[in-house]
Structure formats: structure tokens, C-alpha cells
């Protein structure tokens, strides 16, 4: 096990297995392909391979690649000294995807071997699934609809912002997803589409072609179309539902998984969405709040990662990211390097349900980074429970009542140069489930 820190300064425990393998290649094996086996066990999200051999003579060439139990997953030839494959990322030339348990093989190509042979040293690192906060953007457009970004330009913009995943959601089209089939080595790419009708917009995430018809004008049509997308496995969010230009007018009795409460830079439409979401939580509903930049073209205010959607995922893959979003393990921040708030009550974190005993006392830990000067608020179904100005980053702990439905946090900041107050961070709730003592017989 290895203890490392993520970008928010949070300690995370990575379980890493390492293995060193040596293979002597004789001259007689020149122009052959050699397999060096190793075992994969458990839930692995990434295999890293690095190799060395003596090449000072300028003529020795040993090529390298990788084979899973099922197939060859990549080949570098002699162009790379190291590479990796992961669930959602991979070095160019290698396939990202499931990493099944079983016998894997490093492939060595004995292209040019010296007369006396040579030793090849292989170092392997197997990274097991482990939770971590990942930052991304779930809503954007490019040249496949009405935006100006090519897929490559959008990916580079995301990398420049420090994002770790991006969802491509062009209006009513799936062609952008077919243009992003190859895994990137830094970003997890999530296929998507924005259902864009005259009565409202909704993102369908996680499937290459989730939308069969965008022409929905009635609640009944919306319910049918969204259900078909959900049946294909798509994650459904209703986008900017209170936008005056394109509000959601098809009712909320349709199949959906989340509500986009934060669209682009902080604006009144987002304030309205958060108030509506709070009302749903107070009613006892568990509803995931997400955000997305809705970026179309280079703009100083509407840009990739504004807002940033943080997701606490078990692995770097679209499947694990979307699974975590479904669980509500989501925090929204107004930019990639700004305020971040994490919550915990004992072992329960954002998106979890905490089972409490009304006879016991509990504390909530509010872990804050990048927020000096922000006003942080703690909310429950009873309304605003507590607020304070952040003087220093760190953990703030408070006693909390067990007779609540949820606790969530948000923070705001006054921008003097614009003369406005914005929300700087917003967490999804920790939900509370109370154990009631049985009545005496």
C-alpha cells in the first residue's frame, strides 16, 4: 500500500503491486516474438510497464508490447521505453478497457540481438482500484454541433485546465463520440449527447448513441425518449432547467438521474436551480446535483472546467465516474483550482447515507481547501444550520443533530471587480437515516 496526496491535498491510499522480470534473449532468438508472463489478480485499474536493455552498441533493438488473456492490447515496437494501459486511459498505441484477472504477457520482439545475447529488464506496476476525487466537465459542444472546438482542441483545453475527464455532449448528434473512440493518455473521455428540443435540454451520458429522436414536444414524448436512453444505460441529467432562453418545460415526472444546477459561470438561473433542488431534498427526495460548462467556443467566462465537477470515483474510467455520479459523490467548484469542500460524518462521505442512532451524538467534518475569505454555509432540511468565514484551509468540525434528512455545504465569494457574489463551491448531501428505538411492549 502507498500513501499519496491528490490535487486537493487529500491523503489517498493506493494499493500498488510491483514486479521485476528479467529475460535473457539469445542470438538464436533473433526475429522471434517472446512472451514474458505475469499474473493479474483482483480489481486492477492500470498496468504500467517500463523496460531497459543494453543498447550502447547502437544496433541492438528489442521491441515491446502487451497481451491480455484475450488479445494483444498494444505494441510500441522500439519507440517507447514505457507505456501503460488503464480502464479509461492508455498510452497511444494501446487499448484502454477492462483489465481481466489471469495471465498477461509482456511481448518482446527480438528484432536485432548481439552475438553474445542481451538481458531485458522489465518493471511492472499494477495499480488497484482506489477512491479519489477526479475533476472534470460534463457539458460541452464543438464542431459536431454549434461549437467551434474540434475534438482535439477540446481535449487540449481540458488538459491545460487540469481536468481528468470530459463529456462530449453535442446537440442531438452522436458523431462526436465516434471521433473519440481512441483512449487519451491523460483524460477519461465520456461519450454523450445533449437532447436539444424546443421544450428543454437533457444530457445523456455514457453511451455512444443513446438518443434515437430529439423531437420531443410533450411530457409523454419526453418520458418515452428518456426511458429508452436509460434502458441503453445512459445517465440522464436535465440541463439548465430554469434558463429563460431554453428552460425545461416538460415537467419533472420523467426518467432522469440528476439535475444540472450549475451551468456555466454563476448566474441567477443557477441560484433558482439550487433553490429548487433544496426543496426536493427537503421533501425527502435523493437527487444528484451536477454541473457543466456548456462551453461552445473560446470565451473568458464560459470555459471548460467552469464549473468543475469533482467526482469521487473508484477508478479512472467512464464506468466508475458515472457510477460515482449516480451515487451522488459529486462536489461542484467554480473553477479547477478554486474552492473545494469535502464532508464526512464518521465513515460516511458526500453522497453516502449515514445510519444514525438518535441517542448518540455526531460531528460533521468540513474539509476546505482554496477558500480563504469565502463564506461557508452548512445546510440541512431545516435550512441554514451554520455559516462562517474561512480564515484558514483545513478541517472544521461541528456537532450535528441526528434528526435531519441530510447535510450539505456551499460557499460563496464576493467578487469586488464585478460587484457580485457568486457561489464558489457546492456539495451534494450526506443523507441521514435514523434508527428509531422500538416502543416498549
ZAMARGU-4260 file (C-alpha; in steps of 0.2 Angstrom, whole numbers, plus 5000, padded with zeros to 4 digits):
<rodrens>
0) 5000/5000/5000 | 5006/5018/4996 | 5000/5034/5004 | 4999/5048/4991 | 4991/5065/4990
5) 4978/5071/4977 | 4977/5088/4970 | 4966/5094/4984 | 4979/5089/4997 | 4969/5074/5002
10) 4978/5058/5008 | 4973/5043/4997 | 4979/5025/4999 | 4984/5017/4983 | 4987/4999/4983
15) 5001/4995/4971 | 5009/4979/4966 | 5026/4979/4959 | 5036/4966/4950 | 5053/4965/4941
20) 5056/4952/4927 | 5072/4948/4918 | 5073/4939/4901 | 5089/4934/4893 | 5087/4934/4874
25) 5100/4924/4864 | 5106/4927/4847 | 5097/4912/4841 | 5080/4920/4846 | 5083/4935/4834
30) 5067/4939/4823 | 5056/4930/4835 | 5042/4935/4847 | 5044/4931/4866 | 5031/4931/4879
35) 5036/4935/4897 | 5021/4931/4908 | 5014/4939/4924 | 4998/4937/4934 | 4985/4950/4937
40) 4974/4947/4952 | 4960/4957/4960 | 4952/4974/4953 | 4966/4982/4943 | 4964/4999/4935
45) 4981/5002/4927 | 4996/4992/4922 | 5012/5001/4919 | 5027/4994/4910 | 5045/5000/4909
50) 5059/4991/4901 | 5078/4993/4898 | 5092/4983/4889 | 5110/4987/4884 | 5110/4996/4868
55) 5126/5005/4869 | 5132/4996/4853 | 5119/5006/4843 | 5112/4991/4834 | 5103/4981/4847
60) 5084/4983/4846 | 5071/4974/4857 | 5053/4979/4853 | 5039/4978/4866 | 5021/4976/4868
65) 5007/4969/4879 | 4995/4954/4878 | 4980/4952/4889 | 4972/4934/4892 | 4961/4938/4877
70) 4971/4948/4864 | 4986/4959/4860 | 4982/4976/4868 | 4996/4986/4861 | 5013/4987/4853
75) 5026/5000/4854 | 5040/4992/4843 | 5056/5001/4849 | 5048/5018/4850 | 5045/5019/4869
80) 5054/5014/4885 | 5037/5014/4895 | 5019/5013/4892 | 5003/5010/4902 | 4985/5003/4899
85) 4971/5008/4911 | 4952/5006/4912 | 4949/5023/4904 | 4966/5029/4898 | 4981/5022/4889
90) 4997/5027/4881 | 4994/5030/4862 | 4996/5013/4853 | 4987/5004/4867 | 4969/5000/4871
95) 4960/5006/4887 | 4947/4994/4894 | 4943/4981/4906 | 4959/4973/4914 | 4954/4955/4917
100) 4962/4944/4930 | 4973/4930/4923 | 4989/4928/4914 | 4996/4943/4905 | 5011/4944/4894
105) 5024/4957/4890 | 5028/4954/4872 | 5046/4956/4867 | 5051/4957/4849 | 5069/4951/4846
110) 5072/4962/4831 | 5092/4964/4832 | 5101/4954/4845 | 5120/4955/4848 | 5131/4940/4846
115) 5133/4937/4864 | 5114/4940/4868 | 5106/4953/4879 | 5097/4954/4896 | 5080/4963/4896
120) 5074/4970/4912 | 5055/4973/4914 | 5047/4983/4929 | 5029/4982/4931 | 5017/4992/4942
125) 4999/4986/4945 | 4988/4999/4952 | 4972/4993/4961 | 4956/5002/4961 | 4955/5015/4975
130) 4944/5030/4978 | 4950/5048/4973 | 4942/5064/4969 | 4943/5067/4950 | 4939/5084/4941
135) 4930/5086/4925 | 4917/5094/4914 | 4901/5086/4910 | 4894/5098/4897 | 4902/5105/4881
140) 4900/5107/4862 | 4911/5108/4847 | 4911/5107/4828 | 4899/5092/4828 | 4885/5104/4833
145) 4886/5123/4835 | 4903/5125/4844 | 4920/5129/4837 | 4931/5117/4846 | 4937/5102/4837
150) 4938/5086/4847 | 4957/5088/4848 | 4956/5106/4853 | 4943/5102/4867 | 4954/5089/4874
155) 4969/5100/4874 | 4959/5114/4883 | 4954/5101/4896 | 4972/5096/4899 | 4978/5114/4900
160) 4964/5117/4914 | 4970/5101/4923 | 4954/5091/4920 | 4954/5072/4922 | 4938/5068/4912
165) 4927/5077/4899 | 4910/5073/4892 | 4906/5077/4874 | 4888/5082/4873 | 4885/5090/4856
170) 4867/5094/4852 | 4857/5079/4845 | 4872/5071/4837 | 4882/5056/4841 | 4896/5059/4828
175) 4907/5067/4841 | 4908/5051/4851 | 4914/5041/4835 | 4928/5053/4834 | 4934/5050/4852
180) 4935/5031/4851 | 4953/5030/4855 | 4958/5032/4873 | 4968/5048/4878 | 4983/5046/4890
185) 4978/5060/4902 | 4959/5062/4901 | 4945/5049/4903 | 4933/5053/4888 | 4915/5051/4891
190) 4903/5049/4876 | 4887/5059/4877 | 4874/5069/4868 | 4863/5084/4873 | 4845/5081/4868
195) 4840/5098/4862 | 4822/5101/4859 | 4811/5117/4859 | 4804/5112/4876 | 4820/5108/4885
200) 4838/5100/4885 | 4844/5085/4893 | 4862/5076/4893 | 4863/5058/4890 | 4880/5052/4896
205) 4890/5036/4895 | 4884/5028/4878 | 4890/5031/4861 | 4872/5033/4853 | 4859/5035/4867
210) 4847/5046/4858 | 4836/5040/4844 | 4825/5055/4842 | 4826/5073/4849 | 4809/5079/4843
215) 4800/5079/4859 | 4787/5092/4862 | 4776/5084/4876 | 4779/5076/4893 | 4774/5059/4886
220) 4786/5060/4872 | 4800/5066/4884 | 4796/5052/4896 | 4797/5039/4882 | 4813/5045/4874
225) 4822/5047/4891 | 4817/5030/4896 | 4824/5022/4880 | 4840/5031/4883 | 4840/5025/4901
230) 4837/5007/4895 | 4853/5008/4885 | 4862/5013/4900 | 4863/5031/4898 | 4865/5043/4913
235) 4851/5057/4911 | 4853/5074/4918 | 4840/5089/4915 | 4851/5104/4909 | 4849/5122/4915
240) 4830/5119/4919 | 4827/5137/4923 | 4836/5146/4909 | 4825/5159/4902 | 4830/5155/4885
245) 4829/5136/4885 | 4820/5130/4901 | 4814/5113/4904 | 4796/5114/4900 | 4791/5095/4900
250) 4789/5093/4919 | 4799/5083/4931 | 4789/5067/4931 | 4801/5060/4918 | 4815/5047/4920
255) 4831/5056/4925 | 4846/5054/4936 | 4852/5071/4940 | 4849/5090/4938 | 4861/5102/4931
260) 4860/5115/4945 | 4876/5124/4939 | 4878/5129/4921 | 4892/5139/4915 | 4898/5154/4926
265) 4887/5158/4941 | 4871/5166/4936 | 4853/5169/4943 | 4847/5153/4933 | 4859/5143/4944
270) 4853/5151/4960 | 4835/5146/4955 | 4840/5128/4951 | 4849/5126/4968 | 4833/5133/4977
275) 4823/5121/4968 | 4835/5106/4972 | 4835/5111/4990 | 4816/5109/4990 | 4817/5092/4983
280) 4829/5087/4996 | 4818/5094/5010 | 4804/5084/5003 | 4814/5068/5006 | 4820/5065/4988
285) 4838/5060/4984 | 4843/5069/4969 | 4860/5072/4962 | 4866/5089/4958 | 4879/5091/4944
290) 4886/5105/4934 | 4894/5108/4917 | 4902/5122/4907 | 4891/5122/4892 | 4906/5128/4883
295) 4905/5131/4864 | 4920/5142/4859 | 4934/5151/4867 | 4927/5163/4880 | 4935/5172/4895
300) 4919/5167/4906 | 4912/5152/4898 | 4926/5140/4898 | 4930/5121/4900 | 4930/5117/4919
305) 4919/5132/4924 | 4911/5125/4934 | 4922/5110/4938 | 4913/5094/4943 | 4923/5084/4956
310) 4918/5065/4957 | 4924/5053/4970 | 4927/5038/4959 | 4935/5021/4962 | 4945/5021/4946
315) 4949/5031/4931 | 4936/5025/4919 | 4919/5032/4912 | 4910/5017/4921 | 4917/5021/4938
320) 4915/5040/4936 | 4897/5038/4931 | 4894/5025/4944 | 4900/5038/4957 | 4889/5052/4950
325) 4874/5041/4952 | 4879/5038/4970 | 4879/5057/4972 | 4898/5058/4976 | 4899/5075/4967
330) 4906/5092/4973 | 4905/5107/4961 | 4918/5121/4961 | 4918/5137/4951 | 4935/5133/4943
335) 4948/5119/4943 | 4960/5127/4956 | 4947/5135/4967 | 4937/5131/4982 | 4934/5113/4986
340) 4924/5106/5001 | 4923/5088/5007 | 4911/5082/5020 | 4911/5067/5032 | 4901/5061/5047
345) 4911/5046/5054 | 4914/5035/5038 | 4900/5042/5028 | 4905/5055/5014 | 4897/5065/5001
350) 4883/5055/4993 | 4883/5042/5006 | 4869/5038/5018 | 4873/5039/5036 | 4864/5027/5048
355) 4862/5036/5064 | 4856/5032/5082 | 4846/5046/5089 | 4853/5043/5106 | 4871/5046/5100
360) 4880/5062/5096 | 4888/5065/5080 | 4900/5078/5072 | 4902/5083/5054 | 4919/5087/5047
365) 4920/5100/5034 | 4937/5099/5025 | 4940/5115/5015 | 4954/5120/5003 | 4957/5135/4991
370) 4943/5145/5000 | 4952/5158/5011 | 4939/5173/5013 | 4924/5163/5007 | 4908/5161/5017
375) 4904/5143/5020 | 4887/5138/5024 | 4880/5121/5031 | 4863/5117/5026 | 4850/5103/5031
380) 4832/5100/5028 | 4829/5113/5042 | 4838/5126/5032 | 4854/5135/5035 | 4862/5127/5051
385) 4878/5137/5052 | 4889/5149/5042 | 4907/5156/5044 | 4921/5165/5035 | 4935/5154/5031
390) 4951/5161/5039 | 4962/5146/5035 | 4961/5130/5025 | 4959/5114/5035 | 4945/5104/5044
395) 4931/5112/5053 | 4921/5100/5065 | 4904/5104/5072 | 4891/5094/5082 | 4876/5090/5071
400) 4858/5084/5076 | 4853/5066/5071 | 4835/5071/5067 | 4839/5078/5050 | 4837/5071/5032
405) 4853/5077/5025 | 4868/5089/5027 | 4876/5098/5013 | 4888/5113/5011 | 4890/5128/5000
410) 4902/5143/4999 | 4901/5160/4992 | 4913/5174/4987 | 4911/5192/4984 | 4920/5197/4968
415) 4924/5216/4970 | 4929/5219/4952 | 4912/5213/4946 | 4902/5219/4961 | 4893/5202/4963
420) 4893/5187/4975 | 4895/5170/4967 | 4894/5153/4974 | 4911/5146/4974 | 4908/5128/4979
425) 4893/5116/4982 | 4892/5099/4989 | 4880/5085/4987 | 4872/5079/5003 | 4877/5066/5016
430) 4860/5058/5019 | 4854/5053/5036 | 4844/5038/5040 | 4838/5037/5058 | 4837/5021/5068
435) 4822/5023/5080 | 4821/5013/5096 | 4807/5000/5097 | 4792/5005/5108 | 4792/4995/5124
440) 4780/4981/5124
</rodrens>
